[in-house]
């Protein structure tokens, strides 16, 4: 009889432990909370020799004077603007690696002032064209779960990145523009647009994307207001 009581008590405790564990697992984040996608700032009209941090590029287009001004303004935008602060503090910064078919440092240049402000090094683990690997890397890093991630990128590849996030999280009902920054933007028009930011919002319990926002920066003269 005593053995039966002990067995029943052990079973009850085990079931309670499993229930608590299941509830704990349910509450743990399964993805970032927000992923922001942004184009680099304005570039020079012609290629030139570029020295930036550890990179020495003989034939590249760095940020123009206006691009450098935007890069500085983005620091305040992400750390002080109430409209952006509602998406949380940026936990990690990403840009494409300046190598192979993309020997440019513009994306890294664009977020370097911000990286210094928030004391976060710009991560560049993958080359342009390796968007699937970058997305997989971000989605599999537990330290990013529940956090806000910013990716500064080359504009033609931003829709590719966004769609990989949708595909790899098996999200549905999310409409991503098929071009930067809108589906109906012509290639020539897109070349001149540097003032927007895309935000993917995740349900951290399911790990799926639940909303997409296409936001204006409104930082410089001539920027879109909506």
C-alpha positions in Angstrom: 0.0 0.0 0.0 2.8 2.4 0.9 4.6 1.6 -2.4 1.4 2.4 -4.3 1.0 5.7 -2.5 4.7 6.6 -3.2 4.2 5.7 -6.9 1.0 7.8 -7.1 2.8 10.7 -5.4 5.8 10.4 -7.7 3.5 10.3 -10.8 1.6 13.4 -9.6 4.9 15.3 -9.0 6.2 14.2 -12.5 3.1 15.3 -14.2 3.2 18.7 -12.4 6.9 19.1 -13.4 6.1 18.3 -17.0 3.2 20.8 -16.9 5.4 23.5 -15.5 8.2 22.7 -18.0 5.7 22.8 -20.9 4.4 26.2 -19.7 7.9 27.5 -19.3 8.8 26.3 -22.9 5.6 28.0 -24.2 6.7 31.3 -22.7 10.3 31.2 -23.9 10.8 33.4 -27.1 11.3 31.4 -30.3 12.5 34.2 -32.5 13.6 37.8 -32.6 10.8 40.3 -31.8 11.7 42.6 -34.6 14.0 42.5 -37.6 14.6 45.8 -39.3 15.8 46.0 -42.9 17.4 49.2 -44.3 19.3 50.3 -47.3 22.7 51.9 -46.9 22.8 55.7 -47.1 23.5 57.8 -50.2 26.6 57.0 -52.2 29.1 58.9 -54.3 28.4 59.3 -58.0 31.7 57.7 -59.1 34.0 55.0 -57.9 37.2 55.8 -56.1 39.8 54.3 -53.8 38.3 53.8 -50.3 40.0 53.3 -47.0 37.5 52.5 -44.2 38.6 50.7 -41.0 40.3 47.5 -42.0 39.2 47.6 -45.7 41.2 49.0 -48.5 39.1 49.0 -51.7 40.6 50.3 -55.0 37.4 50.8 -56.9 34.3 51.4 -54.8 31.6 53.9 -54.1 31.6 55.0 -50.5 29.0 57.2 -48.8 28.6 60.7 -50.2 28.6 63.7 -47.9 24.8 63.4 -47.7 25.1 59.7 -47.0 27.5 60.5 -44.1 25.0 63.0 -42.8 22.2 60.4 -42.9 24.4 57.9 -41.1 24.9 60.3 -38.3 21.2 61.2 -38.2 20.3 57.5 -38.1 22.0 57.3 -34.7 19.5 59.7 -33.2 16.7 58.0 -35.2 17.2 54.6 -33.6 18.1 55.8 -30.1 15.8 58.7 -29.5 12.9 58.8 -31.9 9.8 57.7 -30.0 8.4 56.1 -33.2 11.4 53.8 -33.4 11.9 53.2 -29.7 8.6 51.4 -29.6 10.3 48.6 -31.6 12.9 48.2 -28.8 16.6 48.8 -28.4 18.7 47.4 -31.2 20.5 44.3 -29.9 22.6 43.4 -33.0 23.7 45.1 -36.2 24.4 43.2 -39.5 25.7 44.2 -43.0 27.0 42.2 -46.0 30.7 41.3 -45.9 32.7 43.5 -48.3 34.0 40.7 -50.5 33.8 38.8 -53.8 30.9 40.3 -55.8 30.2 43.2 -53.5 33.4 45.0 -52.7 31.7 47.9 -51.0 31.6 49.2 -47.4 28.5 51.5 -47.7 26.2 49.3 -45.5 28.9 49.1 -42.8 29.7 52.8 -43.1 26.0 53.6 -42.7 25.6 52.0 -39.3 29.0 52.5 -37.9 28.0 55.8 -36.1 25.1 53.8 -34.5 27.4 50.9 -33.6 29.6 53.3 -31.7 26.7 54.9 -30.0 25.2 51.6 -28.8 28.5 49.8 -28.3 27.7 47.0 -30.7 30.1 45.9 -33.4 28.7 45.5 -36.9 28.5 41.8 -37.8 29.2 40.8 -41.4 29.5 37.0 -41.4 28.1 36.5 -44.9 28.6 37.8 -48.4 26.0 39.5 -50.5 24.0 36.6 -52.1 24.1 34.5 -49.0 20.9 35.9 -47.6 19.4 32.4 -46.8 22.4 31.7 -44.6 22.2 35.1 -42.9 18.5 34.6 -42.1 19.1 31.1 -40.8 22.0 32.4 -38.6 19.8 35.1 -37.1 16.8 32.8 -36.5 18.9 30.1 -34.8 20.7 32.3 -32.3 19.0 32.0 -29.0 20.6 35.2 -27.7 18.6 37.1 -30.4 15.2 35.7 -29.3 12.9 38.4 -28.2 15.3 41.1 -29.3 15.5 43.7 -32.1 17.9 43.1 -35.0 18.9 45.7 -37.6 20.3 44.7 -41.0 21.7 47.4 -43.4 22.0 46.0 -46.9 22.1 46.5 -50.7 18.7 47.6 -51.8 18.1 44.9 -54.5 18.7 42.2 -52.0 16.4 43.6 -49.2 13.3 41.9 -50.6 15.2 38.7 -50.9 16.2 38.9 -47.3 12.6 39.7 -46.2 11.1 36.8 -48.2 13.7 34.4 -46.7 12.5 35.4 -43.2 8.9 34.7 -44.3 9.8 31.3 -45.8 12.1 30.1 -43.1 9.6 30.9 -40.3 6.7 29.4 -42.4 4.8 32.6 -41.9 1.6 33.2 -43.9 -0.6 36.2 -44.7 2.4 38.6 -44.9 2.8 40.6 -48.1 6.4 41.7 -48.8 7.1 44.1 -51.6 8.9 42.4 -54.4 11.1 45.4 -55.0 12.7 48.1 -52.9 10.9 49.9 -51.4 7.5 49.2 -53.0 6.5 46.6 -55.5 5.6 49.2 -58.1 8.9 51.1 -57.8 10.8 51.1 -61.0 14.5 50.1 -61.0 15.6 53.7 -61.8 13.4 55.2 -59.1 14.7 52.6 -56.5 18.3 53.7 -57.2 17.5 57.1 -55.6 15.5 55.9 -52.5 17.5 55.8 -49.3 15.0 57.0 -46.8 12.9 54.0 -45.8 13.0 51.1 -43.3 11.2 47.8 -43.3 10.2 46.2 -40.0 9.2 42.5 -39.6 7.3 41.9 -36.4 7.4 38.3 -35.0 5.1 36.5 -32.6 7.9 35.3 -30.2 5.8 32.4 -28.9 5.3 30.8 -32.4 8.4 32.3 -34.1 6.3 33.4 -37.1 6.0 36.9 -38.6 2.7 38.6 -37.8 3.2 42.1 -39.3 5.2 44.0 -41.9 5.8 47.8 -41.7 7.3 50.0 -44.4 8.3 53.2 -42.6 9.7 56.6 -43.7 12.9 57.8 -41.9 12.1 61.6 -42.3 15.6 62.5 -41.5 16.9 64.7 -44.4 15.5 67.4 -46.6 13.5 65.8 -49.4 12.8 62.5 -47.5 9.3 61.0 -47.9 6.9 62.0 -45.1 4.8 58.9 -45.2 
